[in-house]
Amino acid sequence: MPRPVYFDCDTGIDDSMALAYLLASPEVELVGIGSVHGNVSAAQGAGNTLALLQLAGRGDVPVAVGCGDPLVGEFAGGAPHVHGSNGIGEIEVELDEAARMPVAEDAADMLLRLSNEHPGELEIIAVGPLTNLAVALQRDPSLPERIVRVTAMGGAALVPGNITCVAEANIGHDPEAAQAVVSAAWPVTLVPLDTTLENVLEEADREKLCASRHPLTRAVGEMLDFYFDFYVAEYGRRCSALHDPLAAALAVGGMRPRVAPAVPVEVDVTDGPGRGQTVCDLRGQRQGPVDRPGANVRVVLATEGQLAPHMVERLLSFETVSPGVHAAV
């Protein structure tokens, strides 16, 4: 039986890749999706998610709007230079009227409800700021008792950050929420920039996605055109990192970690230059990965193989859905 998954996202381009990957994965069942501030506003993220679900023919998956601001401060305004003004590379999806509305409950309440409906079975995959998870923990501190594991894309252990010299965006946009999540009594797998930047999608891969007959796969290929332009400055060529889809693939089991020690992790919540840094205690790792006693956060520093071939194969495995549903640039 597929494992139940709650997916928490700030639906930009790499979130879209992760969502498509999860929808194409028979190992898991998406039982709910929550949006959060980050790449776009929480409201825009929910709208993007609903549009992508429609392209996949999966209007049965409920979507809840989550937190529009971090625990401290306000929404930072998104990343239009990375993901486009609409978060999905400026492509437009014509939404059916019935597919436009998220559910009435907010994302934190959705997560709590699902945890009670699937106690001891529900997995969380979070690829945006962790505000919704932190709010759910505030509302019900017993939540971790009902969750199998949390897999979160975020942080930078041994490499620079991407919004400051030390902070990665998902953690940096709500350090207080991230600290609440890594300090809660549940197993966390953290997928940081150390490994997401080492997994790269190339132009030849994008062209395969664009040639797909499936509207969601094709839309992902089209929105990557915008994303590739941003990454030229990072890689010196048109390609992209695979941040969120790598977290999804590791959670599903399609990818495996090669170096992933369980170590103490703290998030800097001060107002100084270190704010948002994931401080991973990686002492004693020189001779190979060593799990530290009592540590609940496993930090993925390297993977077995590259994600791109596996992800492309999985996205191309979608069956064609009903005609008339399409994306337009």
Summary of the structure (lengths in Angstrom):
residues: 329
radius of gyration: 18.2
end to end distance: 37.6
largest distance: 57.7
contacts: 1231
relative contact order: 0.17
helix: 37%
strand: 19%
